[in-house]
Amino acid sequence: MLSKKDKGEYGYLRYKKTILILFLIGIIMVSIGIFVLGLLLNKMESRNIFTVASILGVLPAAKMITLLVVVLPNREIDREERDFIDTLMKRDDIVLYDVVFTSSERPMHLDAVVLTGHQLIGLSTQKRDKLDKTEEYFKHEFEIRKLDYVCFLTDSKDTFKNRFKLRSDAEELTEAQAATRNNVLDFFRAAIV
């Protein structure tokens, strides 16, 4: 059975793909059923209200197809990579796995986004991602929202690990920094496909 996953939870990307495909198949089957029912009830004449209703089923199907085009090319983070990231985490760190964002320019994928202290550290091992553009996008969004947050993205596990070593062990968040981190987290949860 398919268990529900929340945005940013490990396995969310696989869950999202599966749900989208199942809903798409369901919508198509219902639309075909309505069309066939209309034909049978109207002596095989296609000009009827059932045909219109079945055509309207195309609208939610188109939305599902659009989301699938955004989500399908991205692969889920490996369990080994997840375990690697989990070993770097501190008690107050927040991690979001398999995040896919969209902007007006393009979709963006990160294997993991970690909110630690008042900085964001992101990892993407997919070579087709343009991390400089993604980092620029996040910095711009933070600036618009007046969020004082440091953003660092990399495609190297070693650089990712070294960035974690740079943080202070005694780093305590002020109330303002904790509120900012919560706002950043809300932004990410809202932006994830």
For each residue, the residues with C-beta under 8 A, 3 or more apart:
1:
2: 15 18 19
3: 15
4: 15
5: 9 10 11 12 15 16
6: 9 12
7: 12 96 99 189 192
8: 12 95 96 97 98 99 113 188 189 192
9: 5 6 12 97
10: 5 77 82 97 98
11: 5 14 15 76 97 98
12: 5 6 7 8 9 15 16 97 98 192
13: 16 17 71 74 75 76 97 98 100
14: 11 17 18 76
15: 2 3 4 5 11 12 18 19
16: 5 12 13 19 20 71 193
17: 13 14 20 21 68 71 72
18: 2 14 15 21 22
19: 2 15 16 22 23
20: 16 17 23 24 64 67 68 71
21: 17 18 24 25 68
22: 18 19 25 26
23: 19 20 26 27 60 64
24: 20 21 27 28 61 64 65 68
25: 21 22 28 29
26: 22 23 29 30
27: 23 24 30 31 57 60 61 64
28: 24 25 31 32 57 61
29: 25 26 32 33
30: 26 27 33 34 57
31: 27 28 34 35 54 55 57 58 61
32: 28 29 35 36 54
33: 29 30 36 37
34: 30 31 37 38 50 53 54 57
35: 31 32 38 39 50 51 54
36: 32 33 39 40
37: 33 34 40 41 50
38: 34 35 41 42 46 48 49 50 51 53 54
39: 35 36 42 44 45 46 50
40: 36 37 44
41: 37 38 48 50
42: 38 39 45 46 47 48 50
43:
44: 39 40
45: 39 42 48
46: 38 39 42 51
47: 42 51
48: 38 41 42 45 51 52
49: 38 52 53
50: 34 35 37 38 39 41 42 53 54
51: 35 38 46 47 48 54 55
52: 48 49 55 56
53: 34 38 49 50 56 57
54: 31 32 34 35 38 50 51 57
55: 31 51 52 58
56: 52 53 59
57: 27 28 30 31 34 53 54 60 61
58: 31 55 61 62
59: 56 62 63
60: 23 27 57 63 64
61: 24 27 28 31 57 58 64 65
62: 58 59 65 66
63: 59 60 66 67
64: 20 23 24 27 60 61 67 68
65: 24 61 62 68 69
66: 62 63 69 70
67: 20 63 64 70 71 193
68: 17 20 21 24 64 65 71 72
69: 65 66 72
70: 66 67 100 102 107 193
71: 13 16 17 20 67 68 74 100 193
72: 17 68 69
73:
74: 13 71 98 100 109 126
75: 13 126
76: 11 13 14 98
77: 10 81 82 97 98 111 112 125
78: 81 82
79: 82 83
80: 83 84
81: 77 78 84 85 111 112 123 125 157
82: 10 77 78 79 85 86 97 112
83: 79 80 86 87
84: 80 81 87 88 157 161
85: 81 82 88 89 95 112 114 123 160
86: 82 83 89 95
87: 83 84
88: 84 85 114 160 161 164
89: 85 86 93 95 114 116
90: 93 116
91:
92: 116 173
93: 89 90 114 115 116
94: 114 115 116 181 185
95: 8 85 86 89 112 113 114 115
96: 7 8 99 112 113 114 115 188 189 192
97: 8 9 10 11 12 13 77 82 111 112
98: 8 10 11 12 13 74 76 77 109 111 112
99: 7 8 96 109 110 112 113 188 192
100: 13 70 71 74 107 108 109 192 193
101: 107 108 109 110 134 137 191 192 193
102: 70 106 107 108 191 193
103: 106 107 108 137
104:
105: 133 137
106: 102 103 133
107: 70 100 101 102 103 193
108: 100 101 102 103 129 133 134 137
109: 74 98 99 100 101 124 126 129
110: 99 101 113 122 123 124 129 134 153
111: 77 81 97 98 123 124 125 126
112: 77 81 82 85 95 96 97 98 99 122 123
113: 8 95 96 99 110 120 121 122 188
114: 85 88 89 93 94 95 96 120 121 122 164
115: 93 94 95 96 119 120 181 184 185
116: 89 90 92 93 94 119 121 164 167
117: 167 168 171 173 177
118: 148 149 150 173 177 180 181
119: 115 116 149 150 151 152 167
120: 113 114 115 138 149 150 151 152 184
121: 113 114 116 152 153 154 160 163 164
122: 110 112 113 114 131 134 135 151 152 153 154
123: 81 85 110 111 112 153 154 155 157 160
124: 109 110 111 129 131 134 153 154 155
125: 77 81 111 155 157
126: 74 75 109 111 129 155
127: 155
128:
129: 108 109 110 124 126 134 155
130: 133 134
131: 122 124 134 135 153 154 155
132: 135 136
133: 105 106 108 130 136 137
134: 101 108 110 122 124 129 130 131 137 138 153
135: 122 131 132 138 139 151 152 153
136: 132 133 139 140
137: 101 103 105 108 133 134 140 141
138: 120 134 135 141 142 151 153
139: 135 136 142 143 151
140: 136 137 143 144
141: 137 138 144 145 187
142: 138 139 145 147 148 149 151 184
143: 139 140 146 147
144: 140 141
145: 141 142 183 187
146: 143
147: 142 143 180 183 184 187
148: 118 142 177 180
149: 118 119 120 142 180 181 184
150: 118 119 120
151: 119 120 122 135 138 139 142
152: 119 120 121 122 135 163
153: 110 121 122 123 124 131 134 135 138
154: 121 122 123 124 131 159 160 163
155: 123 124 125 126 127 129 131
156: 159 160
157: 81 84 123 125 160 161
158: 161 162
159: 154 156 162 163
160: 85 88 121 123 154 156 157 163 164
161: 84 88 157 158 164 165
162: 158 159 165 166
163: 121 152 154 159 160 166 167
164: 88 114 116 121 160 161 167
165: 161 162
166: 162 163
167: 116 117 119 163 164 171
168: 117 171
169:
170:
171: 117 167 168
172:
173: 92 117 118 177 178 181
174: 177 178
175: 178 179
176: 179 180
177: 117 118 148 173 174 180 181
178: 173 174 175 181 182
179: 175 176 182 183
180: 118 147 148 149 176 177 183 184
181: 94 115 118 149 173 177 178 184 185
182: 178 179 185 186
183: 145 147 179 180 186 187
184: 115 120 142 147 149 180 181 187 188
185: 94 115 181 182 188 189
186: 182 183 189 190
187: 141 145 147 183 184 190 191
188: 8 96 99 113 184 185 191 192
189: 7 8 96 185 186 192
190: 186 187
191: 101 102 187 188
192: 7 8 12 96 99 100 101 188 189
193: 16 67 70 71 100 101 102 107
